Amino acid sequence: MVKQIVRDVFFLGQKSEPATRDDLQVGRDLQDTLHANRDRCVGMAANMIGVKKNIIIVNIGTVDIVMFNPVLVRGDGIYETEEGCLSLDGVRKTSRYQEIEVEYLDFNWKKQKIKLKDWPAQIAQHEIDHLSGRVI
């Protein structure tokens, strides 16, 4: 189901809780909501649709990956950039890793590990930041 985008900075600034198997529908809602906002969005965190759970979706080119309880386990090559967010107006400066490795659970609740670089890595880091209440 397509959900409304949260723009409340106080809500977005709160830390999310671990996801459970009961939160699989939130992952599907993120898929639907990202698809509905495809023209202006490449990733989302669950708090952007009003759910404080550790769930993100990241577009990696031809596919969107939903990650439950993602953890950034490695990052290399820090660079400075500017980012926008569907939940906020304008852009803000931040630092990102060029290449990252993320561990997460998939829809089957199986542990996965993915290596991302460049734009997909930047998107994933932005969304993981949302889970800790960091708003960029």
ROVEXSE-888156 format. One record per atom (N, C-alpha, C, O, CB): residue in three letters; x, y, z. Coordinates in steps of 0.05 Angstrom, whole numbers, plus 5000, padded with zeros to 4 digits. Each point is the difference from the previous one (the first is absolute). Glycine has a CB too. Example, Ala and Ser with C-alpha at 12.3 -4.5 7.8 and 13.67 -1.06 7.14 Angstrom:
BEGIN
ALA526448865156
ALA498250245000
ALA501850245000
ALA502150005013
ALA494149775012
SER503150444961
SER501650245001
SER498550225014
SER501050225004
SER501449654953
REM end
This chain:
BEGIN
MET501749775000
MET498350235000
MET501850255000
MET501950025015
MET494449735009
VAL503050444960
VAL501550254998
VAL499350165025
VAL497750055007
VAL502349954943
LYS502150095064
LYS499750155025
LYS500850294996
LYS501550074982
LYS499449515045
GLN498050594990
GLN500750295000
GLN502950045011
GLN500849865018
GLN494350274987
ILE506450054983
ILE502750065009
ILE500050185025
ILE498750215000
ILE502949744952
VAL499849965069
VAL500250155024
VAL502050234997
VAL502249964989
VAL496749635038
ARG500450654981
ARG501750234998
ARG500650125028
ARG501250215001
ARG497049884953
ASP501049785067
ASP500450095027
ASP502849945009
ASP500749775005
ASP494450165006
VAL506650274992
VAL502849975006
VAL500449875028
VAL501849855005
VAL499350554966
PHE497149675048
PHE500149875026
PHE499749704999
PHE501549855012
PHE496750585008
PHE499849484965
PHE499549724996
PHE502449874986
PHE500949795008
PHE494150294991
LEU505950044980
LEU502249894984
LEU502649995016
LEU501749834994
LEU496150344965
GLY502550005061
GLY502450015016
GLY500149795022
GLY501949985015
GLY498250494975
GLN497849365012
GLN500049805021
GLN501149744989
GLN499749934977
GLN496350285044
LYS505449644997
LYS501249754992
LYS497949784996
LYS498049985015
LYS506150145011
SER496249724953
SER498249794994
SER500749755016
SER502149975011
SER497250214943
GLU498749635047
GLU500349755014
GLU500649774981
GLU499350024976
GLU497650155060
PRO504249614974
PRO500549774982
PRO497449904988
PRO497950005013
PRO506049875015
ALA496250054947
ALA497749884986
ALA499849715008
ALA501949875006
ALA498650464955
THR497049575037
THR499549725004
THR498549894976
THR499350154981
THR500549915069
ARG499849684949
ARG498549884978
ARG497250124997
ARG498850004979
ARG503849575027
ASP496350535016
ASP497450134999
ASP500050264984
ASP497850114994
ASP501249695051
ASP503450304948
ASP500250254985
ASP500449964970
ASP500650194986
ASP501350015055
LEU497649564949
LEU500449964971
LEU498350184983
LEU500850084979
LEU500449445031
GLN496450545000
GLN498250174984
GLN501150284998
GLN499650144979
GLN496549605037
VAL505450355003
VAL501350274999
VAL502050004976
VAL500150204986
VAL499449865064
GLY501949724946
GLY501849984976
GLY498450024974
GLY501050134981
GLY502149595046
ARG494650154972
ARG498350024976
ARG498950294996
ARG499950104978
ARG498949415027
ASP500550625017
ASP499150274999
ASP502250194990
ASP499550184985
ASP497349735053
LEU505750044971
LEU502250154990
LEU500449974969
LEU500550194986
LEU501749775059
GLN497449794946
GLN500249954971
GLN497950164985
GLN500650134980
GLN501249415029
ASP495750455001
ASP497850144986
ASP500550315001
ASP499550134980
ASP497449495032
THR504050485011
THR500350285003
THR502450114984
THR499850214988
THR498249755058
LEU504149884953
LEU502350094983
LEU499250004971
LEU500650184985
LEU502649635049
HIS495349984958
HIS499149994972
HIS498350244993
HIS500250124978
HIS499949385024
ALA498250585017
ALA498250234995
ALA501550274999
ALA499050194989
ALA497449565034
ASN506050254988
ASN501750255001
ASN502549974984
ASN501950155004
ASN496349955041
ARG501849714936
ARG502449934985
ARG501350254986
ARG502450014996
ARG495649534997
ASP500350654999
ASP501050234985
ASP501750195017
ASP501450174990
ASP494649794981
ARG503950005056
ARG501450185018
ARG501349875024
ARG500850135019
ARG496150224966
CYS503449385014
CYS501049865023
CYS501349734991
CYS499149874982
CYS497350345047
VAL505949734984
VAL501549754993
VAL500449825024
VAL501249784998
VAL501150484967
GLY496749825058
GLY500149835024
GLY498350115022
GLY499350244999
GLY505449634989
MET494649965031
MET498350095022
MET500649845025
MET501049774998
MET495450374969
ALA503049985056
ALA500149855025
ALA497249995011
ALA498350174994
ALA506549995016
ALA494649645007
ALA497349965010
ALA499050255015
ALA497650054999
ALA503449465004
ASN500750645011
ASN499050235014
ASN498950224981
ASN498550175009
ASN504849735028
MET497650094938
MET498950194981
MET497149954993
MET498750174989
MET505949874992
ILE494449715026
ILE497249944996
ILE498649965027
ILE497949875002
ILE503249924953
GLY500150315066
GLY498850015027
GLY500449755017
GLY498649975020
GLY498250314959
VAL505149555014
VAL500549755015
VAL502950015010
VAL501950004985
VAL494749744988
LYS503750265054
LYS502750015012
LYS501249725002
LYS500349905022
LYS498450525004
LYS501949464951
LYS501249735000
LYS502450024981
LYS500150164982
LYS495549615027
ASN506450054996
ASN502550004985
ASN499549854973
ASN500849774997
ASN501950245046
ILE496150144939
ILE499449894973
ILE500650224980
ILE499150235003
ILE497449445015
ILE504950264961
ILE500650194978
ILE499549874973
ILE499949754998
ILE503450495031
ILE496549924951
ILE499949914972
ILE502050174985
ILE500050255003
ILE495149595000
VAL506550034980
VAL502150144984
VAL499849924971
VAL499949764994
VAL503150265047
ASN496950174941
ASN500149954972
ASN503049964992
ASN501650185005
ASN494150084986
ILE504949514997
ILE502849954992
ILE500249984970
ILE501649854989
ILE499249915054
GLY497650404943
GLY500150014971
GLY497549884987
GLY498150154993
GLY506849825009
THR495049774996
THR497749874987
THR498149875019
THR497949904993
THR505050024968
VAL497950085065
VAL498349865020
VAL500150165026
VAL502050145006
VAL498949414972
ASP497050425037
ASP499850125027
ASP500449775020
ASP498749794998
ASP498250594986
ILE504849675036
ILE500549795020
ILE498950105027
ILE500850225010
ILE503349624965
VAL494250005037
VAL499050065027
VAL501949865020
VAL500649774997
VAL494550274987
MET505850115036
MET501849905020
MET498850035027
MET499350225009
MET504649894962
PHE495849675043
PHE499050005028
PHE502449995018
PHE501849834997
PHE493849944990
ASN504550415033
ASN502250025019
ASN502750024987
ASN501849855006
ASN495449895026
PRO503150454949
PRO502650024986
PRO502250115019
PRO499550175017
PRO498149914940
VAL504849825039
VAL502350095016
VAL502350054980
VAL500849834985
VAL497749915057
LEU502650504960
LEU502450074984
LEU502449875014
LEU500750085022
LEU497250364961
VAL503349365004
VAL502249865013
VAL502750084990
VAL502149945012
VAL494949684993
ARG503150524972
ARG502650104990
ARG499550234981
ARG498150014986
ARG503949535018
GLY499850664997
GLY500050224982
GLY502850094993
GLY501750015017
GLY493950135003
ASP504849934955
ASP502650094990
ASP499750244982
ASP498050024985
ASP503749515018
GLY500250664999
GLY500150224981
GLY498150225006
GLY498050044986
GLY503549654981
ILE499050475054
ILE498250215008
ILE500150244980
ILE502250074991
ILE498349795058
TYR497250254944
TYR499950244983
TYR497750185010
TYR498249915014
TYR503649834946
GLU498450515032
GLU497950205007
GLU498050024978
GLU500749994976
GLU502650275052
THR494249774979
THR497850034980
THR497750165012
THR500150085023
THR501249484956
GLU496750485005
GLU497550135009
GLU497749814994
GLU500049874979
GLU501950605014
GLU496149525025
GLU497749834996
GLU497450145006
GLU499950195016
GLU503049424996
GLY495150304975
GLY497350095006
GLY498549765011
GLY501049785001
GLY499150574962
CYS497449715046
CYS498449795012
CYS497150064994
CYS499150235001
CYS504249695036
LEU495249884957
LEU497150034993
LEU498550125024
LEU498050144996
LEU502349474973
SER500750345055
SER498750105024
SER500750295007
SER498850125018
SER501149424998
LEU502150574971
LEU501050275007
LEU500350174975
LEU500349894978
LEU502149925062
ASP497750454963
ASP500550184978
ASP502950064998
ASP501450005020
ASP494150214986
GLY505549834970
GLY502850084996
GLY502049775001
GLY499249775000
GLY499550665018
VAL503949654982
VAL502249805002
VAL501850085023
VAL500150235008
VAL499649684942
ARG501749895060
ARG501950035022
ARG502649864994
ARG500049804986
ARG496250245046
LYS506050074979
LYS502649884996
LYS500449765019
LYS499050015023
LYS502950444962
THR499549355006
THR500649775016
THR502549854990
THR500950064978
THR494249895034
SER505949875003
SER502249824992
SER498949724996
SER498349915015
SER505150385009
ARG497649574955
ARG499249734994
ARG502449834993
ARG502150104992
ARG493450074993
TYR504149575018
TYR502049814990
TYR499549944971
TYR497649984991
TYR502949825055
GLN501650174938
GLN499749934972
GLN499149714996
GLN498349944983
GLN505350395006
GLU497449495028
GLU499349724999
GLU499249905028
GLU501350085020
GLU501849854941
ILE494849925040
ILE499049895026
ILE499349714998
ILE499649894978
ILE498750575034
GLU501449425011
GLU498949735002
GLU497950015021
GLU500450105022
GLU504049684964
VAL493250115008
VAL497750015018
VAL499049715004
VAL499749854982
VAL499150625002
GLU500749475042
GLU498749755007
GLU497150075007
GLU499450205012
GLU504949585004
TYR493850044975
TYR497250055005
TYR498549744998
TYR501049794992
TYR499450684991
LEU497049545024
LEU498249774997
LEU498250064976
LEU499150234997
LEU501049665053
ASP499349914934
ASP498250034977
ASP497249935008
ASP499449945023
ASP504449964945
PHE494450095012
PHE497149945005
PHE499749725011
PHE498049955014
PHE500750374950
ASN503149505031
ASN499949735011
ASN501449975027
ASN500249785011
ASN499750054942
TRP500950405057
TRP501450025026
TRP502649855000
TRP500949895020
TRP494750165002
LYS505749954954
LYS502649884997
LYS502150225000
LYS499650214987
LYS498549394987
LYS504150355039
LYS502250205001
LYS501350034973
LYS500749804987
LYS500150105062
GLN499650354943
GLN501250064974
GLN502350195005
GLN500050145020
GLN495749784955
LYS506150095006
LYS502250205001
LYS500350104971
LYS500149854981
LYS502349925058
ILE497850504959
ILE500250124974
ILE502250215000
ILE500450145020
ILE494849774971
LYS506350104987
LYS502150214997
LYS498850204980
LYS499149924979
LYS504849765031
LEU496250574997
LEU499050224983
LEU502250204997
LEU501750045018
LEU493549884997
LYS504850224962
LYS501850224997
LYS498750234985
LYS497949964987
LYS506049725013
ASP497350555002
ASP499150244986
ASP497150075008
ASP499450015024
ASP503649884938
TRP495350175019
TRP497350105006
TRP498349815017
TRP498850095020
TRP501450154937
PRO499649505037
PRO498549825018
PRO501150005029
PRO498449985019
PRO500549744941
ALA503750305043
ALA501250015027
ALA499150255014
ALA499549995024
ALA504549744960
GLN496050495002
GLN499150265012
GLN497149985009
GLN499350095021
GLN504050164950
ILE495049645012
ILE497249975007
ILE499749835025
ILE498550085019
ILE500249964932
ALA502649735050
ALA499849825023
ALA500850145026
ALA498849975020
ALA502049644949
GLN501450545029
GLN501050145024
GLN498050215010
GLN499650045024
GLN505149894960
HIS494150224997
HIS498050205007
HIS497749875014
HIS499050105021
HIS502350184939
GLU497749495030
GLU497749875012
GLU500749875027
GLU498450015018
GLU499849904936
ILE504249985048
ILE500949895026
ILE500250225021
ILE499349965023
ILE503249674953
ASP498450615016
ASP500050235018
ASP497350065011
ASP499750065024
ASP504150124950
HIS494149805009
HIS497350045009
HIS499349835024
HIS498650085019
HIS500150044935
LEU502249635046
LEU499349805021
LEU501150095027
LEU498849935021
LEU501249714945
SER502250505034
SER501250095025
SER499050285008
SER500950115020
SER503149614971
GLY494250394993
GLY498950275006
GLY501750224988
GLY499550245006
GLY498649585035
ARG503950114943
ARG501650214988
ARG498650094974
ARG499549854982
ARG504849955037
VAL495150464980
VAL498550114978
VAL501950174983
VAL501250195010
VAL494549815017
ILE504649934947
ILE501850144982
ILE498250134979
ILE501050134982
ILE502949555025
REM end
